[in-house]
């Protein structure tokens, strides 16, 4: 079974996204309403800060959840830009529905043990 298909049947406002290289995934300052599960590809995280000459904070690859730090820190806006360094596949989940999704995924994993 294709693991991506196990996500798509969940009706939680979720989206499976294919993002080409160079496209911005998250914009610093935009409302932090979603988590983005990075399923394939590589991204670069950048932040526009006055004291830095290099805006690159980190490079990330799967598995990674973009937008998680904003949720943990209770930030209502994304604190950095995230740009596709290669073509990427992401699964977008609304934060308000995330715990429902996590519980369904956990229960599904337990059934397969």
C-alpha positions in Angstrom: 0.0 0.0 0.0 1.2 3.5 -0.9 1.8 5.3 2.5 0.7 8.6 0.9 -2.7 7.2 0.2 -3.2 6.5 3.9 -3.1 10.3 4.5 -5.4 11.4 1.7 -8.6 9.7 3.0 -8.6 11.8 6.1 -11.1 14.6 5.7 -9.4 17.3 7.8 -8.7 20.0 5.2 -5.4 18.3 4.4 -3.5 18.6 1.2 -0.7 16.7 -0.5 1.5 19.3 -2.2 4.2 19.0 -4.8 6.4 22.1 -4.7 9.1 22.8 -7.4 12.6 23.8 -6.6 12.9 27.5 -5.6 9.3 28.0 -4.6 8.6 29.4 -1.2 6.6 27.1 1.1 6.3 29.3 4.2 6.6 33.1 4.4 7.9 34.7 7.5 5.1 36.8 9.0 2.2 34.8 7.5 -0.4 33.3 9.8 0.9 30.0 11.2 -2.2 27.9 10.5 -0.7 24.7 9.1 1.9 22.1 9.7 3.8 20.8 6.6 5.1 17.3 6.8 8.1 17.1 4.5 7.8 13.7 2.8 10.5 14.1 0.2 13.0 16.7 -1.0 15.1 19.2 0.8 14.3 22.7 2.1 16.2 25.7 3.3 15.0 27.7 6.3 15.8 31.4 6.1 15.1 34.4 8.4 15.4 38.0 7.7 17.2 39.5 10.7 19.1 42.7 10.8 22.3 41.4 12.5 22.9 38.5 10.0 24.7 38.7 6.7 23.6 35.2 5.8 19.9 34.6 6.2 20.1 30.8 6.0 19.3 29.2 9.3 19.3 25.5 8.4 18.7 22.9 5.7 16.1 20.2 6.4 15.2 16.9 4.9 12.5 14.3 5.7 11.2 13.5 8.1 10.6 17.0 9.2 7.5 19.0 10.3 7.6 22.6 9.1 5.7 25.0 11.4 6.0 22.9 14.5 8.3 25.3 16.3 5.7 28.1 15.9 3.1 25.8 17.4 5.3 24.8 20.4 6.3 28.5 21.0 2.7 29.6 20.6 3.7 32.0 17.8 0.7 33.0 15.6 3.0 33.8 12.6 5.7 31.8 10.9 9.1 33.0 12.1 11.1 32.1 9.0 10.9 31.6 5.3 11.1 28.0 4.0 12.1 27.5 0.4 12.2 24.3 -1.6 15.9 23.5 -2.2 14.9 20.6 -4.4 11.4 19.5 -5.6 9.4 18.6 -2.5 6.4 16.6 -1.5 4.6 17.9 1.6 1.5 17.0 3.5 -0.3 20.1 4.8 -2.4 19.8 7.9 -4.3 22.5 9.7 -2.9 22.9 13.2 -6.4 22.9 14.7 -7.0 19.4 13.2 -3.5 18.0 13.9 -4.2 16.1 17.1 -7.1 14.3 15.4 -4.7 13.3 12.6 -2.0 12.2 15.0 -4.4 10.0 17.0 -5.7 8.4 13.8 -2.1 7.7 12.6 -1.2 6.3 16.0 -4.2 4.0 16.1 -3.5 2.9 12.5 0.1 2.1 13.4 -1.0 0.1 16.5 -3.3 -2.0 14.4 -0.4 -3.0 12.1 1.9 -4.1 15.0 
